[in-house]
Amino acid sequence: MRGALAAAAILAGAALALGQSAPKPKPGASGAAPPAAAPAARIGCVTCHLALDDARVSPPAKLFADDIHAKSGFTCANCHGGDPTTEDMDAAHDAKKGFRGKPKTADVPALCGNCHADAALIKKYNPSQRVDQLSEYKTSGHGKALAKGDATVATCISCHGAHGILPVKDSRAPVFPTRIAQTCNRCHGDAKLMADHKLPSDVYAKYAKSVHFEALTKKGDLSSPTCNSCHGNHGAAPPQVASVANVCGTCHTIFADQFKQSPHAKAFADMGLPGCVTCHENHEIVHPTDAFLSTGKDGKCSACHDAGTEGARAAAAMYRDITALKTATEKARAALEREAEAGMLVAKPQFELSKAEEDLTKARADVHLFRPYEVQQTVAGGLTIATTAKAQAAQLARERGFRRKGLGLSLVLIGLSIAALVAKIRTLGPGEKP
């Protein structure tokens, strides 16, 4: 039972995407890839461990049945060594047969990489599978700390599991997009552990308030950023000050390009400030609003620009222009909707007004250039369109009023005609025709 426990306990390690320090398994030796799949029930390790009433060994054996490695024909011995074909415990755990038991934390990446860094082997199972995970891991914050002897950092099995490893695309997998943040939080939400590493432990709590989390979990957008989108997965590391804008720019390309052209790009670099997150935060990214430009409690510019300075005036000008266009488009849209509800044809002016709303969106993007005149030019075109749309709505309202008056007059004349006809009929004698 000593090593059988280990035998079930590490197979997951090979699933993780890392490896290469451990010696390569030789054909026929313990640890070599099997030529064909072998049902888990026929694996001596699993059979024995399932029969044991021991909380240390039975659960891993149960999990292994659903493991991607088991389904591909790998056995416990591929990670733990030993002889899975015998029912004799001592023989199964014989060191002469390569039994290594439960590996140490420091040995896990190399153990997994023993297969996952072997391109010739991995391509037999998945031609598109990457084989550079081990080399990436060594560059990560986790890998560097592990190399220095810190056994509390994450290794392959910390994220992928040790037994019952599921494909990354399986929604049950701990590394599926909707689960990654919770998986990372198992360590990064541990206050004591993070204190030892001088890191915050409230990252998940902040991320759960973000627009990214909302899009991912509530809207089902699996492309929305989660932890590894910004930090990387096997090569996990926090973006440095100079690279933050590039990281955000992988999704927000227009804003990133505009920021690089702005006067803030150099100013931020000189002050050692990271680009996007200085205004938008990093984990607790909320919905941006026009109020970011204001001097109110939601204002961002006032954190650096005192009232009366050139920067403060620029922010105020952009806020004023954008607010003016927003108000104009909202009023024009409301006026056209009123006419539509009254039965007037408003498709054309509504289509034209959508161009003004596009200008509003563009003006909000142009804020990242931090050049008031750029915003002003965009707003000017939108205001012209919105003003025209509102005038068209007013014209439709006048036309509608004229039609109502004409209809009313027509009804009056028709009523009078009917009344005159009735009166005439009443004056006629018997047999007379009107």
ZIFENFEN-V720635 format. One record per pair of residues at least 6 apart in sequence whose C-alpha atoms are under 7 Angstrom apart, sorted by sequence separation. I is the first residue (numbers start at 1). J is the second residue. D is the distance in whole Angstrom. If there is no record, write none. Layout:
BEGIN
I:J:D + I:J:D
END
This chain:
BEGIN
25:31:5 + 26:32:6 + 40:46:7 + 41:47:6 + 52:58:6 + 64:70:7 + 77:83:7 + 86:92:6 + 93:99:6 + 115:121:7 + 116:122:6 + 123:129:7 + 137:143:5 + 138:144:6 + 167:173:7 + 170:176:7 + 174:180:6 + 188:194:6 + 194:200:6 + 207:213:6 + 215:221:6 + 216:222:6 + 231:237:5 + 259:265:6 + 268:274:7 + 292:298:6 + 293:299:5 + 305:311:6 + 306:312:6 + 340:346:6 + 428:434:7 + 25:32:5 + 77:84:6 + 115:122:7 + 122:129:7 + 146:153:6 + 166:173:5 + 168:175:6 + 169:176:6 + 194:201:6 + 231:238:5 + 249:256:5 + 268:275:7 + 291:298:6 + 292:299:4 + 293:300:6 + 295:302:6 + 305:312:5 + 49:57:6 + 50:58:5 + 83:91:7 + 84:92:6 + 145:153:7 + 168:176:6 + 216:224:5 + 231:239:7 + 291:299:6 + 292:300:5 + 293:301:6 + 366:374:7 + 367:375:7 + 49:58:5 + 83:92:4 + 174:183:6 + 215:224:6 + 366:375:6 + 425:434:6 + 82:92:5 + 83:93:7 + 191:201:5 + 302:312:7 + 336:346:6 + 50:61:6 + 82:93:5 + 142:153:6 + 190:201:6 + 245:256:6 + 301:312:7 + 49:61:6 + 50:62:7 + 82:94:6 + 119:131:6 + 142:154:6 + 189:201:5 + 212:224:6 + 363:375:5 + 82:95:7 + 118:131:7 + 188:201:5 + 189:202:6 + 212:225:6 + 83:97:6 + 117:131:5 + 160:174:6 + 301:315:7 + 336:350:7 + 46:61:5 + 82:97:5 + 116:131:6 + 117:132:6 + 159:174:7 + 160:175:7 + 189:204:7 + 363:378:6 + 81:97:7 + 82:98:5 + 159:175:7 + 363:379:6 + 81:98:5 + 82:99:4 + 117:134:7 + 230:247:6 + 81:99:4 + 80:99:6 + 81:100:6 + 185:204:6 + 359:378:6 + 360:379:7 + 80:100:5 + 359:379:6 + 80:101:5 + 113:134:6 + 279:300:6 + 80:102:7 + 293:315:6 + 294:316:7 + 360:382:7 + 181:204:7 + 293:316:7 + 359:382:5 + 159:183:6 + 40:65:6 + 109:134:7 + 294:319:6 + 293:319:6 + 356:382:4 + 329:356:7 + 356:383:7 + 329:357:7 + 290:319:7 + 356:385:6 + 40:70:6 + 244:274:6 + 245:275:5 + 356:386:6 + 45:76:7 + 241:272:7 + 244:275:6 + 245:276:6 + 43:75:7 + 241:273:6 + 242:274:6 + 244:276:7 + 353:385:6 + 241:274:4 + 353:386:6 + 37:71:7 + 326:360:7 + 37:72:5 + 38:73:5 + 325:360:7 + 37:73:3 + 353:389:6 + 8:45:7 + 36:73:6 + 37:74:7 + 7:45:7 + 178:216:7 + 322:360:7 + 34:73:6 + 45:84:6 + 178:217:6 + 34:74:6 + 44:84:5 + 106:146:6 + 349:389:6 + 4:45:6 + 33:74:7 + 43:84:6 + 44:85:5 + 322:363:7 + 43:85:7 + 44:86:6 + 44:87:6 + 33:78:7 + 106:151:7 + 177:222:6 + 181:226:6 + 31:77:6 + 32:78:6 + 105:151:6 + 109:155:6 + 181:227:6 + 30:77:6 + 31:78:4 + 108:155:7 + 109:156:6 + 180:227:7 + 30:78:6 + 31:79:6 + 108:156:7 + 177:226:7 + 31:81:6 + 5:56:7 + 9:60:6 + 30:81:5 + 5:57:5 + 8:60:6 + 30:82:6 + 8:61:6 + 15:69:7 + 318:372:6 + 325:379:6 + 332:386:6 + 339:393:7 + 317:372:7 + 321:376:6 + 328:383:7 + 335:390:7 + 318:375:6 + 322:379:7 + 325:382:7 + 329:386:5 + 332:389:6 + 336:393:5 + 339:396:7 + 314:372:6 + 321:379:6 + 325:383:6 + 328:386:6 + 332:390:4 + 335:393:6 + 339:397:7 + 11:76:6 + 14:79:7 + 11:78:7 + 30:97:7 + 8:76:5 + 11:79:5 + 30:98:6 + 7:76:5 + 10:79:6 + 7:77:6 + 10:80:6 + 7:80:5 + 210:283:7 + 6:80:6 + 210:284:5 + 211:285:6 + 209:284:6 + 210:285:5 + 211:286:5 + 207:283:5 + 210:286:5 + 211:287:6 + 206:283:6 + 207:284:5 + 206:284:5 + 203:283:7 + 1:89:7 + 22:110:5 + 4:93:7 + 21:110:5 + 22:111:6 + 3:93:6 + 19:109:5 + 20:110:5 + 24:114:6 + 18:109:5 + 19:110:4 + 10:102:6 + 18:110:7 + 19:111:6 + 22:114:6 + 9:102:6 + 19:112:5 + 20:113:5 + 7:101:6 + 18:112:5 + 19:113:2 + 20:114:5 + 140:234:7 + 6:101:4 + 7:102:7 + 13:108:6 + 17:112:6 + 18:113:4 + 19:114:5 + 140:235:4 + 141:236:6 + 6:102:4 + 16:112:6 + 17:113:6 + 19:115:7 + 67:163:6 + 139:235:6 + 140:236:5 + 141:237:5 + 14:111:6 + 15:112:6 + 19:116:6 + 20:117:6 + 67:164:4 + 68:165:6 + 137:234:5 + 140:237:5 + 3:101:5 + 13:111:7 + 14:112:4 + 18:116:6 + 19:117:5 + 66:164:5 + 67:165:5 + 68:166:6 + 136:234:6 + 137:235:5 + 13:112:5 + 14:113:7 + 17:116:5 + 18:117:6 + 64:163:5 + 65:164:7 + 67:166:6 + 68:167:7 + 136:235:5 + 63:163:6 + 64:164:5 + 14:115:6 + 63:164:4 + 133:234:6 + 14:116:7 + 60:163:6 + 262:369:5 + 261:369:6 + 262:370:6 + 259:368:5 + 255:365:7 + 258:368:6 + 259:369:6 + 258:369:5 + 255:368:6 + 17:131:7 + 18:132:7 + 20:134:7 + 18:133:4 + 19:134:5 + 17:133:5 + 18:134:3 + 17:134:6 + 16:156:5 + 16:157:7 + 13:156:6 + 13:157:6 + 16:160:6 + 12:157:7 + 12:161:6 + 13:162:6 + 12:162:4 + 15:165:7 + 11:162:6 + 12:163:5 + 10:162:6 + 11:163:6 + 9:162:6 + 10:163:7 + 12:165:6 + 9:163:6
END
